[in-house]
Amino acid sequence: MSDKPVADMSFEEAMSELESVVVHLESGSVPLEKSIDLYERGAALKAHCEEKLKAAEEKVARITLDGEGKPNGLEPVGIS
């Protein structure tokens, strides 16, 4: 696990750490107090990823729609 503040992470960093948190929690071998800490970190990481993804989707929508909200001829960009 990283000590880096969640707010300073890129989407990819946060998603990678979130996956690691899930693996640790699912293993069942983590003591209760550590599990609570991991769960809290995971919740913060999930919220951060959702925020980053929403911002990216809004940016793509602004790029692909004109001022009246109509498509401007550009193809929507998929986020992978």
KEKOLDO-997412 format. One record per atom (N, C-alpha, C): chain; residue in three letters; x, y, z; residue number from 1. Coordinates in steps of 0.05 Angstrom, whole numbers, padded with zeros to 5 digits. Last residue first. Example, Ala and Ser with C-alpha at 12.3 -4.5 7.8 and 13.67 -1.06 7.14 Angstrom:
BEGIN
<'A', 'SER', <00257, -00045, 00142>, 2>;
<'A', 'SER', <00273, -00021, 00143>, 2>;
<'A', 'SER', <00258, 00001, 00157>, 2>;
<'A', 'ALA', <00264, -00114, 00156>, 1>;
<'A', 'ALA', <00246, -00090, 00156>, 1>;
<'A', 'ALA', <00264, -00066, 00156>, 1>;
END
This chain:
BEGIN
<'A', 'SER', <-00211, 00079, -00430>, 80>;
<'A', 'SER', <-00203, 00052, -00424>, 80>;
<'A', 'SER', <-00187, 00052, -00398>, 80>;
<'A', 'ILE', <-00263, 00113, -00456>, 79>;
<'A', 'ILE', <-00243, 00115, -00435>, 79>;
<'A', 'ILE', <-00236, 00086, -00427>, 79>;
<'A', 'GLY', <-00275, 00134, -00523>, 78>;
<'A', 'GLY', <-00278, 00114, -00502>, 78>;
<'A', 'GLY', <-00256, 00117, -00481>, 78>;
<'A', 'VAL', <-00301, 00192, -00549>, 77>;
<'A', 'VAL', <-00276, 00178, -00542>, 77>;
<'A', 'VAL', <-00282, 00159, -00520>, 77>;
<'A', 'PRO', <-00347, 00203, -00602>, 76>;
<'A', 'PRO', <-00341, 00201, -00573>, 76>;
<'A', 'PRO', <-00316, 00184, -00569>, 76>;
<'A', 'GLU', <-00327, 00239, -00661>, 75>;
<'A', 'GLU', <-00335, 00213, -00649>, 75>;
<'A', 'GLU', <-00329, 00214, -00619>, 75>;
<'A', 'LEU', <-00353, 00301, -00680>, 74>;
<'A', 'LEU', <-00331, 00285, -00670>, 74>;
<'A', 'LEU', <-00342, 00259, -00658>, 74>;
<'A', 'GLY', <-00398, 00329, -00692>, 73>;
<'A', 'GLY', <-00386, 00313, -00714>, 73>;
<'A', 'GLY', <-00362, 00296, -00704>, 73>;
<'A', 'ASN', <-00420, 00353, -00649>, 72>;
<'A', 'ASN', <-00406, 00370, -00669>, 72>;
<'A', 'ASN', <-00392, 00355, -00690>, 72>;
<'A', 'PRO', <-00484, 00342, -00621>, 71>;
<'A', 'PRO', <-00459, 00331, -00630>, 71>;
<'A', 'PRO', <-00446, 00349, -00652>, 71>;
<'A', 'LYS', <-00509, 00395, -00579>, 70>;
<'A', 'LYS', <-00512, 00377, -00602>, 70>;
<'A', 'LYS', <-00485, 00366, -00611>, 70>;
<'A', 'GLY', <-00507, 00434, -00541>, 69>;
<'A', 'GLY', <-00509, 00406, -00532>, 69>;
<'A', 'GLY', <-00513, 00386, -00555>, 69>;
<'A', 'GLU', <-00496, 00483, -00560>, 68>;
<'A', 'GLU', <-00524, 00477, -00556>, 68>;
<'A', 'GLU', <-00528, 00448, -00547>, 68>;
<'A', 'GLY', <-00441, 00482, -00568>, 67>;
<'A', 'GLY', <-00452, 00499, -00547>, 67>;
<'A', 'GLY', <-00481, 00494, -00541>, 67>;
<'A', 'ASP', <-00430, 00412, -00584>, 66>;
<'A', 'ASP', <-00427, 00441, -00589>, 66>;
<'A', 'ASP', <-00440, 00456, -00566>, 66>;
<'A', 'LEU', <-00393, 00357, -00559>, 65>;
<'A', 'LEU', <-00418, 00371, -00562>, 65>;
<'A', 'LEU', <-00413, 00400, -00568>, 65>;
<'A', 'THR', <-00342, 00335, -00550>, 64>;
<'A', 'THR', <-00358, 00323, -00571>, 64>;
<'A', 'THR', <-00385, 00337, -00576>, 64>;
<'A', 'ILE', <-00321, 00364, -00508>, 63>;
<'A', 'ILE', <-00306, 00362, -00533>, 63>;
<'A', 'ILE', <-00324, 00354, -00556>, 63>;
<'A', 'ARG', <-00357, 00354, -00468>, 62>;
<'A', 'ARG', <-00353, 00382, -00477>, 62>;
<'A', 'ARG', <-00338, 00382, -00504>, 62>;
<'A', 'ALA', <-00350, 00299, -00462>, 61>;
<'A', 'ALA', <-00376, 00309, -00471>, 61>;
<'A', 'ALA', <-00373, 00338, -00481>, 61>;
<'A', 'VAL', <-00298, 00297, -00443>, 60>;
<'A', 'VAL', <-00304, 00285, -00469>, 60>;
<'A', 'VAL', <-00330, 00296, -00479>, 60>;
<'A', 'LYS', <-00307, 00321, -00393>, 59>;
<'A', 'LYS', <-00289, 00334, -00412>, 59>;
<'A', 'LYS', <-00294, 00323, -00441>, 59>;
<'A', 'GLU', <-00341, 00284, -00369>, 58>;
<'A', 'GLU', <-00350, 00311, -00375>, 58>;
<'A', 'GLU', <-00333, 00326, -00395>, 58>;
<'A', 'GLU', <-00305, 00241, -00365>, 57>;
<'A', 'GLU', <-00330, 00238, -00382>, 57>;
<'A', 'GLU', <-00341, 00266, -00388>, 57>;
<'A', 'ALA', <-00268, 00262, -00329>, 56>;
<'A', 'ALA', <-00259, 00255, -00356>, 56>;
<'A', 'ALA', <-00283, 00253, -00375>, 56>;
<'A', 'ALA', <-00300, 00269, -00284>, 55>;
<'A', 'ALA', <-00287, 00292, -00296>, 55>;
<'A', 'ALA', <-00278, 00286, -00325>, 55>;
<'A', 'LYS', <-00313, 00215, -00274>, 54>;
<'A', 'LYS', <-00334, 00234, -00280>, 54>;
<'A', 'LYS', <-00322, 00259, -00294>, 54>;
<'A', 'LEU', <-00261, 00195, -00261>, 53>;
<'A', 'LEU', <-00276, 00185, -00285>, 53>;
<'A', 'LEU', <-00298, 00204, -00293>, 53>;
<'A', 'LYS', <-00250, 00224, -00214>, 52>;
<'A', 'LYS', <-00233, 00227, -00238>, 52>;
<'A', 'LYS', <-00247, 00218, -00263>, 52>;
<'A', 'GLU', <-00292, 00204, -00182>, 51>;
<'A', 'GLU', <-00290, 00233, -00187>, 51>;
<'A', 'GLU', <-00273, 00238, -00212>, 51>;
<'A', 'GLU', <-00280, 00150, -00180>, 50>;
<'A', 'GLU', <-00306, 00158, -00191>, 50>;
<'A', 'GLU', <-00305, 00188, -00198>, 50>;
<'A', 'CYS', <-00230, 00152, -00154>, 49>;
<'A', 'CYS', <-00232, 00141, -00181>, 49>;
<'A', 'CYS', <-00258, 00150, -00194>, 49>;
<'A', 'HIS', <-00247, 00173, -00104>, 48>;
<'A', 'HIS', <-00228, 00188, -00120>, 48>;
<'A', 'HIS', <-00229, 00178, -00149>, 48>;
<'A', 'ALA', <-00279, 00131, -00085>, 47>;
<'A', 'ALA', <-00291, 00157, -00090>, 47>;
<'A', 'ALA', <-00273, 00174, -00108>, 47>;
<'A', 'LYS', <-00239, 00091, -00081>, 46>;
<'A', 'LYS', <-00263, 00087, -00099>, 46>;
<'A', 'LYS', <-00275, 00114, -00105>, 46>;
<'A', 'LEU', <-00206, 00113, -00042>, 45>;
<'A', 'LEU', <-00196, 00108, -00068>, 45>;
<'A', 'LEU', <-00218, 00105, -00089>, 45>;
<'A', 'ALA', <-00241, 00113, 00002>, 44>;
<'A', 'ALA', <-00230, 00138, -00008>, 44>;
<'A', 'ALA', <-00219, 00135, -00036>, 44>;
<'A', 'ALA', <-00249, 00058, 00007>, 43>;
<'A', 'ALA', <-00272, 00075, 00002>, 43>;
<'A', 'ALA', <-00263, 00102, -00009>, 43>;
<'A', 'GLY', <-00197, 00041, 00019>, 42>;
<'A', 'GLY', <-00210, 00032, -00006>, 42>;
<'A', 'GLY', <-00234, 00050, -00013>, 42>;
<'A', 'ARG', <-00190, 00064, 00069>, 41>;
<'A', 'ARG', <-00173, 00072, 00047>, 41>;
<'A', 'ARG', <-00186, 00064, 00020>, 41>;
<'A', 'GLU', <-00229, 00034, 00097>, 40>;
<'A', 'GLU', <-00231, 00064, 00095>, 40>;
<'A', 'GLU', <-00214, 00074, 00072>, 40>;
<'A', 'TYR', <-00208, -00017, 00091>, 39>;
<'A', 'TYR', <-00235, -00011, 00080>, 39>;
<'A', 'TYR', <-00238, 00019, 00077>, 39>;
<'A', 'LEU', <-00160, -00013, 00118>, 38>;
<'A', 'LEU', <-00160, -00018, 00089>, 38>;
<'A', 'LEU', <-00186, -00011, 00077>, 38>;
<'A', 'ASP', <-00179, -00004, 00170>, 37>;
<'A', 'ASP', <-00162, 00016, 00157>, 37>;
<'A', 'ASP', <-00162, 00012, 00127>, 37>;
<'A', 'ILE', <-00205, -00053, 00177>, 36>;
<'A', 'ILE', <-00221, -00028, 00179>, 36>;
<'A', 'ILE', <-00205, -00005, 00165>, 36>;
<'A', 'SER', <-00162, -00088, 00174>, 35>;
<'A', 'SER', <-00184, -00090, 00155>, 35>;
<'A', 'SER', <-00200, -00064, 00154>, 35>;
<'A', 'LYS', <-00134, -00073, 00219>, 34>;
<'A', 'LYS', <-00122, -00068, 00193>, 34>;
<'A', 'LYS', <-00143, -00069, 00171>, 34>;
<'A', 'GLU', <-00170, -00093, 00257>, 33>;
<'A', 'GLU', <-00163, -00064, 00257>, 33>;
<'A', 'GLU', <-00151, -00056, 00230>, 33>;
<'A', 'LEU', <-00171, -00150, 00244>, 32>;
<'A', 'LEU', <-00194, -00133, 00243>, 32>;
<'A', 'LEU', <-00187, -00103, 00241>, 32>;
<'A', 'PRO', <-00116, -00174, 00202>, 31>;
<'A', 'PRO', <-00129, -00170, 00228>, 31>;
<'A', 'PRO', <-00152, -00149, 00226>, 31>;
<'A', 'VAL', <-00124, -00212, 00143>, 30>;
<'A', 'VAL', <-00117, -00186, 00154>, 30>;
<'A', 'VAL', <-00131, -00182, 00181>, 30>;
<'A', 'SER', <-00141, -00255, 00114>, 29>;
<'A', 'SER', <-00118, -00259, 00132>, 29>;
<'A', 'SER', <-00109, -00233, 00146>, 29>;
<'A', 'GLY', <-00178, -00249, 00075>, 28>;
<'A', 'GLY', <-00187, -00257, 00101>, 28>;
<'A', 'GLY', <-00165, -00261, 00122>, 28>;
<'A', 'SER', <-00174, -00235, 00022>, 27>;
<'A', 'SER', <-00157, -00257, 00032>, 27>;
<'A', 'SER', <-00166, -00267, 00059>, 27>;
<'A', 'GLU', <-00203, -00190, 00014>, 26>;
<'A', 'GLU', <-00215, -00216, 00006>, 26>;
<'A', 'GLU', <-00199, -00239, 00017>, 26>;
<'A', 'LEU', <-00166, -00151, 00030>, 25>;
<'A', 'LEU', <-00191, -00155, 00045>, 25>;
<'A', 'LEU', <-00203, -00182, 00039>, 25>;
<'A', 'HIS', <-00127, -00156, -00011>, 24>;
<'A', 'HIS', <-00120, -00160, 00018>, 24>;
<'A', 'HIS', <-00145, -00166, 00034>, 24>;
<'A', 'VAL', <-00158, -00144, -00057>, 23>;
<'A', 'VAL', <-00145, -00171, -00054>, 23>;
<'A', 'VAL', <-00138, -00176, -00025>, 23>;
<'A', 'VAL', <-00172, -00091, -00046>, 22>;
<'A', 'VAL', <-00193, -00112, -00048>, 22>;
<'A', 'VAL', <-00181, -00140, -00044>, 22>;
<'A', 'VAL', <-00122, -00066, -00047>, 21>;
<'A', 'VAL', <-00138, -00066, -00022>, 21>;
<'A', 'VAL', <-00159, -00088, -00023>, 21>;
<'A', 'SER', <-00109, -00074, -00101>, 20>;
<'A', 'SER', <-00093, -00086, -00080>, 20>;
<'A', 'SER', <-00108, -00088, -00054>, 20>;
<'A', 'GLU', <-00148, -00041, -00125>, 19>;
<'A', 'GLU', <-00148, -00070, -00131>, 19>;
<'A', 'GLU', <-00131, -00085, -00110>, 19>;
<'A', 'LEU', <-00131, 00008, -00105>, 18>;
<'A', 'LEU', <-00157, -00002, -00097>, 18>;
<'A', 'LEU', <-00159, -00032, -00102>, 18>;
<'A', 'GLU', <-00083, 00014, -00132>, 17>;
<'A', 'GLU', <-00082, 00010, -00103>, 17>;
<'A', 'GLU', <-00109, -00001, -00093>, 17>;
<'A', 'SER', <-00103, 00020, -00184>, 16>;
<'A', 'SER', <-00084, -00002, -00177>, 16>;
<'A', 'SER', <-00084, -00007, -00147>, 16>;
<'A', 'MET', <-00133, 00066, -00178>, 15>;
<'A', 'MET', <-00146, 00041, -00186>, 15>;
<'A', 'MET', <-00128, 00017, -00179>, 15>;
<'A', 'ALA', <-00093, 00104, -00166>, 14>;
<'A', 'ALA', <-00115, 00098, -00147>, 14>;
<'A', 'ALA', <-00128, 00072, -00153>, 14>;
<'A', 'GLU', <-00063, 00103, -00213>, 13>;
<'A', 'GLU', <-00051, 00097, -00187>, 13>;
<'A', 'GLU', <-00072, 00088, -00167>, 13>;
<'A', 'GLU', <-00101, 00120, -00251>, 12>;
<'A', 'GLU', <-00088, 00093, -00253>, 12>;
<'A', 'GLU', <-00076, 00085, -00227>, 12>;
<'A', 'PHE', <-00114, 00172, -00234>, 11>;
<'A', 'PHE', <-00135, 00151, -00235>, 11>;
<'A', 'PHE', <-00122, 00123, -00235>, 11>;
<'A', 'SER', <-00062, 00194, -00189>, 10>;
<'A', 'SER', <-00075, 00193, -00215>, 10>;
<'A', 'SER', <-00097, 00172, -00214>, 10>;
<'A', 'MET', <-00063, 00224, -00124>, 9>;
<'A', 'MET', <-00060, 00201, -00142>, 9>;
<'A', 'MET', <-00074, 00206, -00169>, 9>;
<'A', 'ASP', <-00074, 00261, -00086>, 8>;
<'A', 'ASP', <-00050, 00266, -00103>, 8>;
<'A', 'ASP', <-00046, 00244, -00124>, 8>;
<'A', 'ALA', <-00115, 00242, -00055>, 7>;
<'A', 'ALA', <-00120, 00265, -00072>, 7>;
<'A', 'ALA', <-00098, 00271, -00092>, 7>;
<'A', 'VAL', <-00089, 00202, -00025>, 6>;
<'A', 'VAL', <-00107, 00195, -00047>, 6>;
<'A', 'VAL', <-00112, 00218, -00066>, 6>;
<'A', 'PRO', <-00021, 00209, -00009>, 5>;
<'A', 'PRO', <-00048, 00218, -00005>, 5>;
<'A', 'PRO', <-00065, 00212, -00030>, 5>;
<'A', 'LYS', <00020, 00152, -00004>, 4>;
<'A', 'LYS', <00014, 00176, -00020>, 4>;
<'A', 'LYS', <-00015, 00184, -00014>, 4>;
<'A', 'ASP', <00034, 00105, 00016>, 3>;
<'A', 'ASP', <00029, 00126, 00036>, 3>;
<'A', 'ASP', <00021, 00152, 00022>, 3>;
<'A', 'SER', <00008, 00045, -00013>, 2>;
<'A', 'SER', <00022, 00070, -00015>, 2>;
<'A', 'SER', <00015, 00088, 00008>, 2>;
<'A', 'MET', <00017, -00024, 00000>, 1>;
<'A', 'MET', <00000, 00000, 00000>, 1>;
<'A', 'MET', <00018, 00025, 00000>, 1>;
END
